[in-house]
Amino acid sequence: MPKKIATEEDWIALGFARFSEGGEQALVIERLARSLGTSKTSFYWYFKDRASFLRRIIDDWQERSTSVLIAQSSLDGLSPREAVMTVMEGMFAPNKSRDFLYHLRRLGRSTPYYAEQLIRIETVRLSHMSRLLAATGQSPEAAERKAELLYSYYLGWHERQHGRDQDADDSESAIALIMPYLALDGGEC
């Protein structure tokens, strides 16, 4: 049977799925190649080594999970409240790859590069949410505190979801629980 030609996107998609399931240890190049029906040589056409592959997977995740969500919530025509809700719906959306962040946080505990990457990602996320909350009429200080509270809540919720199937009701419940503290109608809670 002839080997399939795997694209860079094929490798990244499979790497993303496997990292979400088992972290860095799940990125065994020979196994990934077999799953793709290709040779290990195909991997080296796109990536120098496993470390560069992992960085590319994480960069791709960051783009999809942070940059795209920020862009969606920054669209003209959304009220500040709608923009906040867009971000929250993205944060708490049912997601089969939810454990990606869990494994990335674990990796960050042992590898300074990934710890720094997480700090950069979280700084962008917190800054964006602070701006959105301030746009609802809250003081910059209150908006910053609430963005921190929301993100801490999300991380705790996320940790509790590790390894569990999640549905739309779980997401709606998570959002409903935090809404009174955000006071999106200009309150300072």
C-alpha positions as CSV (number, residue, x, y, z in Angstrom):
1,M,0.0,0.0,0.0
2,P,1.5,3.4,-1.0
3,K,2.2,5.9,1.7
4,K,0.1,9.0,2.0
5,I,1.6,12.4,1.6
6,A,0.8,14.2,4.9
7,T,0.7,18.0,4.9
8,E,2.0,20.3,7.6
9,E,-1.6,20.9,8.6
10,D,-2.2,17.1,8.9
11,W,0.8,16.8,11.2
12,I,-0.3,19.8,13.3
13,A,-4.0,18.7,13.5
14,L,-2.9,15.2,14.7
15,G,-0.3,16.7,17.0
16,F,-2.9,19.0,18.5
17,A,-5.3,16.1,19.1
18,R,-2.6,13.8,20.6
19,F,-1.2,16.6,22.8
20,S,-4.8,17.3,24.0
21,E,-5.1,13.6,25.0
22,G,-1.8,12.9,26.6
23,G,0.5,15.9,26.6
24,E,4.0,16.0,25.3
25,Q,4.5,12.2,25.9
26,A,1.8,11.5,23.3
27,L,3.9,13.2,20.5
28,V,5.8,10.1,19.4
29,I,6.8,10.8,15.8
30,E,6.7,7.1,14.6
31,R,3.2,6.6,16.0
32,L,2.0,9.9,14.5
33,A,3.4,8.9,11.1
34,R,1.6,5.5,11.3
35,S,-1.6,7.2,12.2
36,L,-1.3,9.5,9.2
37,G,-0.3,6.6,7.0
38,T,2.9,8.2,6.0
39,S,6.6,7.8,6.8
40,K,8.6,9.5,9.5
41,T,10.5,11.3,6.8
42,S,7.4,13.4,6.1
43,F,7.6,14.9,9.5
44,Y,11.1,16.2,8.9
45,W,10.1,17.8,5.7
46,Y,8.1,20.3,7.9
47,F,9.7,20.3,11.3
48,K,13.3,20.3,12.5
49,D,12.6,18.2,15.5
50,R,9.9,17.3,18.1
51,A,10.6,20.6,20.0
52,S,9.9,22.7,16.9
53,F,6.8,20.6,16.2
54,L,5.5,21.2,19.7
55,R,6.1,24.9,19.4
56,R,4.2,25.0,16.1
57,I,1.3,23.1,17.7
58,I,1.1,25.5,20.6
59,D,1.4,28.6,18.3
60,D,-1.5,27.2,16.2
61,W,-3.5,26.6,19.4
62,Q,-2.7,30.2,20.6
63,E,-3.9,31.6,17.3
64,R,-7.1,29.7,17.3
65,S,-8.0,29.9,21.0
66,T,-6.9,33.5,21.7
67,S,-6.2,35.6,18.6
68,V,-9.3,34.5,16.6
69,L,-11.5,34.9,19.7
70,I,-10.2,38.4,20.3
71,A,-10.8,39.3,16.7
72,Q,-14.4,37.9,16.9
73,S,-15.1,39.9,20.0
74,S,-13.6,43.1,18.5
75,L,-15.9,43.2,15.5
76,D,-17.6,46.5,14.7
77,G,-21.3,46.4,15.5
78,L,-21.0,44.4,18.8
79,S,-22.0,46.2,22.0
80,P,-19.4,45.9,24.8
81,R,-21.7,43.5,26.6
82,E,-22.1,41.4,23.4
83,A,-18.3,41.4,23.0
84,V,-17.8,40.1,26.6
85,M,-20.4,37.4,26.0
86,T,-18.7,36.4,22.7
87,V,-15.4,35.8,24.6
88,M,-17.1,34.0,27.5
89,E,-19.0,31.7,25.1
90,G,-15.7,30.9,23.4
91,M,-14.0,30.3,26.8
92,F,-16.6,27.9,28.1
93,A,-17.7,26.3,24.8
94,P,-17.9,22.5,24.8
95,N,-14.7,21.4,23.4
96,K,-13.2,17.9,22.8
97,S,-9.7,19.3,23.0
98,R,-10.3,21.0,26.3
99,D,-7.3,19.2,27.9
100,F,-4.8,21.0,25.7
101,L,-4.5,23.9,28.3
102,Y,-4.2,21.4,31.1
103,H,-1.3,19.7,29.4
104,L,0.3,23.0,28.4
105,R,0.1,24.2,32.0
106,R,1.8,21.0,33.1
107,L,4.5,21.5,30.5
108,G,5.0,25.0,31.6
109,R,5.9,23.8,35.1
110,S,8.9,21.9,33.8
111,T,9.9,24.0,30.8
112,P,10.6,27.8,31.2
113,Y,9.9,28.5,27.5
114,Y,6.3,27.2,27.9
115,A,5.8,28.9,31.2
116,E,6.8,32.2,29.5
117,Q,4.5,31.5,26.6
118,L,1.6,30.9,28.9
119,I,2.3,34.2,30.7
120,R,2.3,36.0,27.3
121,I,-1.0,34.4,26.3
122,E,-2.7,35.1,29.6
123,T,-1.5,38.7,29.6
124,V,-3.1,39.2,26.1
125,R,-6.3,37.5,27.3
126,L,-6.6,39.5,30.5
127,S,-5.8,42.8,28.8
128,H,-8.5,42.2,26.2
129,M,-11.1,41.3,28.7
130,S,-10.2,44.3,30.9
131,R,-10.7,46.6,27.9
132,L,-14.1,44.9,27.1
133,L,-15.2,45.2,30.7
134,A,-14.1,48.8,30.9
135,A,-16.2,49.5,27.7
136,T,-19.3,48.4,29.7
137,G,-18.8,51.5,31.9
138,Q,-16.7,50.0,34.7
139,S,-13.6,51.8,36.0
140,P,-10.3,50.5,34.7
141,E,-9.4,49.1,38.1
142,A,-12.7,47.3,38.5
143,A,-12.5,45.9,34.9
144,E,-9.0,44.6,35.6
145,R,-10.1,42.9,38.9
146,K,-13.1,41.4,37.2
147,A,-10.9,40.1,34.3
148,E,-8.6,38.4,36.8
149,L,-11.6,37.0,38.6
150,L,-13.1,35.7,35.4
151,Y,-9.9,34.1,34.2
152,S,-9.2,32.5,37.6
153,Y,-12.7,31.2,37.6
154,Y,-12.2,29.8,34.0
155,L,-8.9,28.1,35.0
156,G,-10.6,26.5,38.1
157,W,-13.6,25.4,36.0
158,H,-11.2,24.2,33.3
159,E,-9.3,22.1,35.8
160,R,-12.5,20.5,37.1
161,Q,-13.5,19.6,33.5
162,H,-10.2,17.7,32.9
163,G,-11.0,14.3,31.4
164,R,-14.8,14.9,31.5
165,D,-17.2,15.2,28.6
166,Q,-18.9,18.5,28.6
167,D,-22.1,19.7,27.0
168,A,-23.8,23.1,26.2
169,D,-25.6,23.0,29.6
170,D,-22.3,22.9,31.4
171,S,-21.1,25.9,29.5
172,E,-24.3,27.9,30.1
173,S,-24.2,27.0,33.8
174,A,-20.6,28.2,34.1
175,I,-21.4,31.5,32.4
176,A,-24.6,32.0,34.4
177,L,-22.7,31.5,37.7
178,I,-20.1,34.2,37.0
179,M,-22.4,36.8,35.4
180,P,-23.6,38.5,38.6
181,Y,-20.0,39.3,39.5
182,L,-19.2,40.9,36.2
183,A,-22.0,43.4,36.4
184,L,-22.0,44.0,32.7
185,D,-24.5,46.8,32.9
186,G,-21.9,49.2,34.5
187,G,-22.1,48.1,38.1
188,E,-18.9,47.9,40.2
189,C,-19.7,44.7,42.1
